[in-house]
Amino acid sequence: MKVKILVPFRFEIDKKVVEFAPGLGELPEEAVDAFVRAGYVALIDDEPAVKIINKPKVKATKTVKNGEEAE
């Protein structure tokens, strides 16, 4: 399963020690749940690719200072 690795760590796969560096990587299905709970990896589907920002459509033209309108 593809995951985003957050911190460097070592993991034994098929009696071989594999080092993982921060970035994208593959982990076996049975190990993903434990590493997600430990905070070492994040599922790629959980994080949005784009942040949506709501911008105002019309810019405010008048400002108010001390209860009076200013130009």
Secondary structure by P-SEA (a helix, b strand, c coil): cbbbbccccccccccbbbbbccccccccccaaaaaaaacccccccccccbbbbbbbccccccccccccccc
